[in-house]
């Protein structure tokens, strides 16, 4: 069933800029996505946290249908502001809520304004969709991804292989990055069925012209098997844990 059309009200932009509708505080931790070939940080993902370091669910449990639009927009502004303050010069990956985006061209305004205000290069922003959010319209999400790509942003699908599989999106508007869910990664070196699934996804992304990020890598055994399949980008505790309001330096397994 298609998502019903929503009329855009430009007052939403002003409401988001001042935090209207969100009555709780939050900040971010950053976790690196590493390029093991170049031994460098490719990106930092902004992970929402409570003001005293509380986990993501402490914050997300307070998001509802009434405040999700403002929360989604404020997240972008806060992530860009903090990344700029920390001197981030890599890509910045920001999770977004597609059901909170009415029209991509309008809803991106607060992000662009924040990037200009804090001097952050918009070409270094990745918008990351999680598979855990159910969508009522594939067409709506495809239009968001396509619009973001046309505006020069990179896009990613997070947690691929968990929740609501987005093969429909891969066919309609494939993102530049596909992040494998940690459920696929865990003990993959010992599980032939997982290996078969992951090698199939790798082949798909090669043909679509995108890149794989192996997410949630915790052991050298997992890493070495994934590396043997040609995966270059990684995220997980093996390299670095998220750093609360800081940019942790990764370590590279040998």
N, C-alpha and C positions, 0 to 999 in steps of 0.2 A: 504494500500500500504506500502510495506517495505521501511524503510529508506535506501537510497543508502549507500554502503560501503564507508568509508572515510579512506584514507591512513594516517597513523600517522607519523608525523614528530617530532622527538625528540627535535628539536629546539624550539617547543612550550613551553617546560618546562623552558628553559632559558629565553624566552620572558616573561613568566608569573612571573618569580622570580624578574625581574627588572621592572615590571609594563608596559612593552611595549604594546602599543595599547590602553591604558586607559589614557585619558588626563584630568580626573576629580578626585577630592578628595572625599573620603568618610570614614566613620568609623562605629561604631556600638552602639546601645543600647542593653541592655540585659533584658529579662523578664523571671522570674522564672516559671518553671513547678513544681507544688508542689505535694507532696505525703501527703494527708490529714490523712492517717492512722498513718504514722510515724511522722507527723507534721514536715516535713523537705522539703528541696529543692531537687527535683529529677534531674532537669536539668535547665540550662539557655539557652534560645533561642537567638541567635545573630540576631538582626534586623538591617538591613542596614539603615544608616542615613547620612545626609550631614555633613560636617565638623563643622558646627555651629548648629547642631541639626535639620536640615531640614528633613522632612519626607521621607519615602522610595521612593515615586514617584519622588521626586526631583532627586534622584540618578538613579532609574531604567529607567526613561525617557531618560537617556543618553546612555543606553545600546542598542546595535543594533547587526545585524548579523555579523558585522565586528569585534567588540570588545567583544562579549559575552563570548568567550572562555577565553580570558585573564581576563575579569572581574570575571567570575566564579572562576577561580583559585586564583586570588588575594584576593577575598572574604575569601576563606578558610585560606589563610596565615594570613591575617589581624585579622580574628576572633580568630585563635589559639594564635597569638601573644598577643592580648589584653586580652584574657582570662587568659593566663599565667601571664601577668603583674598584673592582678587584683587578682591573687591567687585563681582562681576558682578550686575547688576540686570536683565539681559535674560533671555530664554529660554536654557536650556542644553540642547544636543542631545547625547545620549549614545548611541553605537552599542551594540547588544546582540546577543548570539548566541542566536537562538531555539532552537537545538538544545541549548543549555545550560540552558534554562529548563524545569524539571520542571513546576511548577505556579505560575502567575503570582502568585497571592495569597500564596504562601509566599515565593517568590523575590524579592518586592519588599521584604521586611522589612528587609534590610540597607540598601537605598536610603532607606527611610523613617527608619530609625534615624540614618543619616548626615545626612540633611536636618535632622532635629530637633537633632542634636548641633551642627552647624555653622551653624544658622540660615538654611538655604536654603529658599525657598518651593517646595514640591513642585508647585504649579500652574505653575511656570515650567520644568518638566522635559519634554523631548521624548525619547521613545525611538525610535531610528532603526534600522530593519532594512536591511541591505545585501542586494542581489539576488545577491551573489556566493556566498552560502552556500546549498547545496542542501538542501531540506527533504524529509523523507520523508512528511510529513503536512500537507496544507493545513489540515485541521481544527485541528491543534495550533497553528499560527501564528495562525489566525483567533481562536482562543480567547484567545491571549495579547494580541493587539491589542484585542479586545473588553474583556478584563479591565482592561487599562491605561486604556482610555478611560473605563470605568465608575468607575475610581479617580481620575479627574480629570487624568490625564497626557495629553499630546498624543503622537501617533504619526506616524512618517514612514517612507516607503520610499525608500531611497537608491539611486543608480545605476540608476534606472528606464530600461530600454532596453538594458541590458547583462546578461550572465549569464543567470539563470533568470527569465524574465519572469513577473511576479506578477499577471497579469490575474485569475487565480483568486482571489487575495486581494482585489483591487479589487472583485470581485463579492460576496465573503463579508463582509469587514470593511474597508471602505475607510478609509485613514488620513486625517488632517487635511492632511498635507503629502506631496507627491510630488516627489522631487528628480530632475530629468532628468540622465541620465548625460552626462559630458563628451564622449563619443563622438558623441552626437546634437548637441551644442552646437558642436563644432569646425567652423568655416567654414560655419555654417548659412546665413549670408547669401548664399552662393554655390551652395548645393546644394538644388535644388527637392524632391528626394525626402525629404531630412531635414525640410524645411519642412512637407511634407505629413504626415509622421508626427507632428511636434511639434504642429501645429495640431489634429490629431485627438486627441492626449493632452490638450491644453488644453480642448477641447470636453468630453471625458469627465470631467475633473475639475470643470468648472463644473456639470455635471449631477449629479455626486456630492456637490457642496457642499464640495470641498476646494480647496487652493491648490497652485500650482506653484512650485518653487524651481529656477531655472536654475543648474546647478552647473558649475564649471569654466570660467566665462566669462573669456576672456583678452584679447579685443580689443574696441574700440569698435564695430567693424562687427557682431560677433556680438551685442553688447548692444543696439545700436539696432534690429536686426531683431527680437529677442526682445521688446524694449520695445514695438515697433509692434504686437505681438500681445497686449498687455495684461498681460504678466507683471510682477509687482511685486517679487518676492523674488529675490535673486541671491547667488551665492557664487563666488568665483574670484579669480585673481591681479589682474584688472583693478581690483578693489576693495581687496584686502589679501591678503598671504600669511599663512600660519599664524604665530602668534607663540609662541615657546617659553616656556611658563609665564607668558604675559602676554596681555593683551587688546589686540590691535592696533586702531588707529583706521582706519576705511576712508576711501578717497577716492571721490568720485562723479564719473563722467564727465560732461562738458558738451558 
